[in-house]
């Protein structure tokens, strides 16, 4: 088995004051957004919320982490993404988070898109939601958090969104 190069200590991104990249989606996990805001406040940093639309692909990347994207299906409604983007922005705005934040609409695979945004923004970590750790698929590479932890060097913070209340059992 070939040896995979490991990140060197000089690739560790300083934490204080560096932004967080937070993967969100149309499901609107309010707990994820609020938890990320608590961490960002403690770090003295801002948040880059991002949604990676799998029905779109990157056409061009810009230095600030923004992208130009096009639909994978040329016959689909090419304006549908704008509705989704506005819905997510409206939801985030309505949360009244106590930290500065920006939103990026990304395209393609979420793990790759969030990794690229983290590189562009020099984020100290990537934050994602962990919906169902009790699924039979857990641990089989189907988790965004697991894919991020395996393929890039920034820490990944997984926020549990569906938990078992052991006090009730």
N, C-alpha and C positions, 0 to 999 in steps of 0.2 A: 504494500500500500504506500503510495507516495506521501511524503511528509508535507503537510500544509504549513506555509509560513505563518507564524504567530505574531500578533501585534507586539511591538517593542514598547518598553516603558515610555519612550519619548513620544509615542502616539496617544498617550493618555491626555484627554482634553480636560483642561482645568474646569472646575465646576462653578465657582462663585461668579455671578454676573453673566454666565453664558446661558443662552436660551435653551428651552426645551422644545423638541418637536413632538407633537401629540397627534396620533392618528385617530381621526373621527370619521363618522360616516352618517348616512341617512337615518340610521337607527337612533341617533342622538342619545348617547350614554351620558346623562347629566352628571352622574357620579364621577365618571372619567374626567370630564372637564373641570369640575370643582376640585378634585384631588390634584390634578395637574396644577391648578392655580395655587393651591396651598404650597406645593413644592416650589413653584416658581417664585412665590412671595418669599419663602424661606431662603432661596438662593439669590434673591435680588435680581431676578431676570425676567425676561418676557417669554411668551409662548408663540410658537408657530403651529397653529392647528392646521391639519392637512387632511384632505380626502383624496385617495387615489382611485379614480374611476376606471374599472377594468374594461369598460366598453370603449375606451379612448386610448390613443397611443401618442407618445411624445414626438413632436415634429421638430422642436427647437428648445434648447435650455438657455436660460439667461443667468447672469452672475448673481442675481439676488434670490435664486431658487425658484423663480417663476418659470413657467413653461408655456410654449404654444403647443396645442394638441389638436388632433383630428380624430374623428370617429373611426373605429375599426371597420364598421359597416357603412359604406358610402351611401346606402339607401335609407339609413335610419334618420330619425329626427335629430338634426345636428344642433338644435337649440335646447334640447332637453337638459343638457348639462348645466346650462345657465340657470334653469329653474332649481335644480339640485343645489348648485352653489349658493344661490340667494336664500334658499330655505335653511341651509346650514349656517350661513352668516347671520340670518335673522334669529335663529335659535341661540347661537353663541352670544349675540348682542343682548338678548333677553335674559341671559344668565347673570348679567351685571358682575362679571368676574373682577376681583380686586387687583388685577395685574394687566399690564399692556399685552395685547395679543394682535396677531395678524392671521389671516387665513390664506392658504394656498390650495387651489384646485389642481390636483396632479392627475397623471394618467398612467395606466398600466398596472403592473404588479405592485401591490402595496409595500412589500418589503424593500424592493428596489427604489421605489419612488420616495419613501420616507428616508432611506439611507442617503439618497442624493440630496434631499432637502437638508438633512442634518449636516452633510458635508458643506453645502453652500452657506449655511447659517452658522457654522462652527458650533453646533449645539453640543451641550455636555451630555445629553441623554435623549433617548426616544421613549415616549410613554404610549402604551397601548392598553386596551381593555382585554381582560381574560374572561370570556363569557361562560364557558362550560368546561372546567377542568375535569369533570366527572364523565365526560364523553368517552366512548370507546376509541375515538380518534385521537385523544390526548396522548401526546408523546410520540406520535407517528409523523411528525413533520407537517401537520396541517394547521399549525398555530402560527399566526403572524409574529407573535413574540418570540417563539422558538426559532423561526426563520431569521429574524433580525439578530438574535443572539448568536446564531451559527455563522452568519455571513458578513458581519461588520464589527468594528471594534468598540463602538460606543456602548455604554451600559443601557440596558433595556429595563424599564420599570413597567411591570404588568399589574394593572389595577383589577382586582377581582370584582366582577360585576354580578355574578350569580353565585352566591355562597350558601352553604348549609349553616343554619343557625343551630349550633350544637347545644345551646341552652334549651331549645325546644325539643330535643331528642331525649 
